[in-house]
Amino acid sequence: MLLSDDYYIYYAEISVTQPPEKSKHIIKLYGENRQLFHIINIDNMAIYWYDYYIKSDKYRRGIVMTPTELKLAKKELTIVVLEADAAGVSFDPLARFGKVITYEHTPQELVAERIREADIVVPNKCVLDQNTLADAKDLKLICEAATGYNNIDIDYCVSHGIPVTNARGYSTEAVVQHTFAMLLHLWEKLSYYADYVASGAYSSQPSFTHMGKTFHELSGKTYGIIGLGAIGRRVAEVATAFGMKVVYYSPSGNTYEVPYERLDFDAFLQSCDVISCHTPLTEKTGGLMNASSFEKCKPSCYFLNLARGPIVVEKDLVKALEEGQIAGAALDVFETEPIPPHSPLMKYIERHREEGTDKLLLTPHIAWAPLEARERLVEDVAQSIAAWLEGRPRSLVTDS
């Protein structure tokens, strides 16, 4: 049905969520190939259609005949994916919402230019602030392709009515899996024992076994978790399955209804055989694990960070390893990413390369990244776009 010189609507769905006299109409507009390209919310407005039928008391369907006064979009939505290489999978699932422009990588200096005409932006680590957002006059939604969103100026977005969503839950099982992969690698001295076999030493010895470095059972030890969110709780469940006692420290000060004891920070540090971080980066958690913190740990404690790099003061961690304040550390995140060659952590590895570095394990921010998790990430972004279009936004980190 022709609505103006610029629009031709082939099909529409009209959802009525309340009685007609108080209704909020949600009109879904479709193009010739039945691809959804726009949704409009209209309050208390008469909508005329023909060939309609009532599918249920809350749902009607038909072709929009009027009103011509609707200011419909003259183009399909433009969705800009700034860092597709951060996911390593296709963003094709977003194509059902409009035109998708995908960049494998976006240098910060090109962000403003690339999002200037975008309706929806999908970043990962690119900084979106006043400098990069000011000229994006068509911007309607930002979907962070990650859980953390400290790269986005939320205050600016709220003040300019730009809703921001993040991705949640897509990597929980992946991070838990990587947490224990790193822990067990250190706990059982696997680098040492794998190197021993590879060197040929095992083949030439008379005994069937070699116990050059002592390791212990996890059962009966105390596992401490910093941040008892979704990931922290799953880590707690797995630690419990190993027979460990679980305690937690809450940087936010919250106490949860869980079968684990909450401790103050000093008591937490002093009692744990394993500590792992699964907390957001905030003013309270930045630099939380510093020289003072490591000094309070058991010398037998293993420390893991799979949250955000700046939670740990890296030079203080290296000092703790050098002085034997802790037994070992595993990090999947760093103060600066990628980790620079002059990092105190890289310098530590260089100094200890000959005798082996089985006290320190570093991985390149991959805890979240099994294939299944990356595919879920893209689908999560798609679901956030769909929900926003339908007037029921999800995973919002703004009040817009």
VENLIN-V182743 format. One record per residue. N is the residue number from 0. RES is the residue in one small letter. OMEGA is omega in whole degrees, -180 to 180 (* if undefined). Layout:
BEGIN
n->(N;N)
res->(RES;RES)
omega->(OMEGA;OMEGA)
END
This chain:
BEGIN
n->(0;1;2;3;4;5;6;7;8;9;10;11;12;13;14;15;16;17;18;19;20;21;22;23;24;25;26;27;28;29;30;31;32;33;34;35;36;37;38;39;40;41;42;43;44;45;46;47;48;49;50;51;52;53;54;55;56;57;58;59;60;61;62;63;64;65;66;67;68;69;70;71;72;73;74;75;76;77;78;79;80;81;82;83;84;85;86;87;88;89;90;91;92;93;94;95;96;97;98;99;100;101;102;103;104;105;106;107;108;109;110;111;112;113;114;115;116;117;118;119;120;121;122;123;124;125;126;127;128;129;130;131;132;133;134;135;136;137;138;139;140;141;142;143;144;145;146;147;148;149;150;151;152;153;154;155;156;157;158;159;160;161;162;163;164;165;166;167;168;169;170;171;172;173;174;175;176;177;178;179;180;181;182;183;184;185;186;187;188;189;190;191;192;193;194;195;196;197;198;199;200;201;202;203;204;205;206;207;208;209;210;211;212;213;214;215;216;217;218;219;220;221;222;223;224;225;226;227;228;229;230;231;232;233;234;235;236;237;238;239;240;241;242;243;244;245;246;247;248;249;250;251;252;253;254;255;256;257;258;259;260;261;262;263;264;265;266;267;268;269;270;271;272;273;274;275;276;277;278;279;280;281;282;283;284;285;286;287;288;289;290;291;292;293;294;295;296;297;298;299;300;301;302;303;304;305;306;307;308;309;310;311;312;313;314;315;316;317;318;319;320;321;322;323;324;325;326;327;328;329;330;331;332;333;334;335;336;337;338;339;340;341;342;343;344;345;346;347;348;349;350;351;352;353;354;355;356;357;358;359;360;361;362;363;364;365;366;367;368;369;370;371;372;373;374;375;376;377;378;379;380;381;382;383;384;385;386;387;388;389;390;391;392;393;394;395;396;397;398;399)
res->(m;l;l;s;d;d;y;y;i;y;y;a;e;i;s;v;t;q;p;p;e;k;s;k;h;i;i;k;l;y;g;e;n;r;q;l;f;h;i;i;n;i;d;n;m;a;i;y;w;y;d;y;y;i;k;s;d;k;y;r;r;g;i;v;m;t;p;t;e;l;k;l;a;k;k;e;l;t;i;v;v;l;e;a;d;a;a;g;v;s;f;d;p;l;a;r;f;g;k;v;i;t;y;e;h;t;p;q;e;l;v;a;e;r;i;r;e;a;d;i;v;v;p;n;k;c;v;l;d;q;n;t;l;a;d;a;k;d;l;k;l;i;c;e;a;a;t;g;y;n;n;i;d;i;d;y;c;v;s;h;g;i;p;v;t;n;a;r;g;y;s;t;e;a;v;v;q;h;t;f;a;m;l;l;h;l;w;e;k;l;s;y;y;a;d;y;v;a;s;g;a;y;s;s;q;p;s;f;t;h;m;g;k;t;f;h;e;l;s;g;k;t;y;g;i;i;g;l;g;a;i;g;r;r;v;a;e;v;a;t;a;f;g;m;k;v;v;y;y;s;p;s;g;n;t;y;e;v;p;y;e;r;l;d;f;d;a;f;l;q;s;c;d;v;i;s;c;h;t;p;l;t;e;k;t;g;g;l;m;n;a;s;s;f;e;k;c;k;p;s;c;y;f;l;n;l;a;r;g;p;i;v;v;e;k;d;l;v;k;a;l;e;e;g;q;i;a;g;a;a;l;d;v;f;e;t;e;p;i;p;p;h;s;p;l;m;k;y;i;e;r;h;r;e;e;g;t;d;k;l;l;l;t;p;h;i;a;w;a;p;l;e;a;r;e;r;l;v;e;d;v;a;q;s;i;a;a;w;l;e;g;r;p;r;s;l;v;t;d;s)
omega->(-178;179;178;179;-173;-171;172;-177;-179;-173;177;171;-179;180;176;-172;180;175;-174;-176;178;-167;169;-176;175;-176;176;-177;-176;176;-174;-180;178;177;179;177;177;175;-179;172;179;-180;172;-177;-180;178;-179;177;177;-179;-178;173;-180;179;175;-179;-175;-175;176;-173;178;180;-179;176;177;10;178;-178;179;178;-177;179;180;-179;176;180;174;-178;-178;175;-171;-172;-178;-179;179;178;178;176;-177;173;179;178;179;-175;180;-180;-178;-179;-179;175;-173;173;179;180;179;172;-175;-177;179;-175;-176;-180;-174;-179;-173;-177;-177;169;-180;178;178;178;172;177;179;-179;175;-179;-177;-178;-177;-175;-171;-176;179;-171;-179;-172;-177;-174;172;178;179;179;-179;175;178;-177;-180;174;-177;177;-175;179;179;-178;179;-178;180;175;179;178;179;175;171;-180;-175;171;-176;-174;-175;-177;-180;-178;177;179;-178;178;-177;173;180;-180;-177;177;179;-172;-177;175;-172;176;-180;-175;176;178;-180;179;-177;-179;-177;-177;-179;-179;-175;-178;-178;-175;179;-177;178;-178;-175;178;-177;171;-170;173;173;-178;179;179;-178;180;180;-177;174;-179;-175;172;-177;-180;-180;-180;177;175;179;180;-180;178;177;178;176;180;-178;171;-178;171;180;173;-178;179;-180;-178;-179;172;-175;176;-178;-179;-179;-178;173;-179;170;-167;-178;179;178;-178;-175;-173;-169;171;175;174;173;-178;177;-174;177;173;180;176;-178;-175;177;-179;-178;179;-177;-177;-180;-179;-177;178;-178;-178;171;174;-179;-174;172;-177;179;174;176;-177;178;-174;-175;173;-177;171;-169;180;178;176;179;178;179;177;-178;-176;177;178;173;-176;-179;-179;176;-178;173;-179;-171;179;176;180;-2;-178;-179;-178;180;178;176;179;179;177;177;180;180;-179;-173;-175;-175;-179;-180;-177;-176;174;-177;179;-179;174;-169;178;-176;-177;-175;-155;169;-177;-177;-179;180;176;177;179;-179;179;177;176;179;180;178;177;-179;-179;179;179;-178;176;178;-174;-179;175;179;173;174;176;-176;*)
END
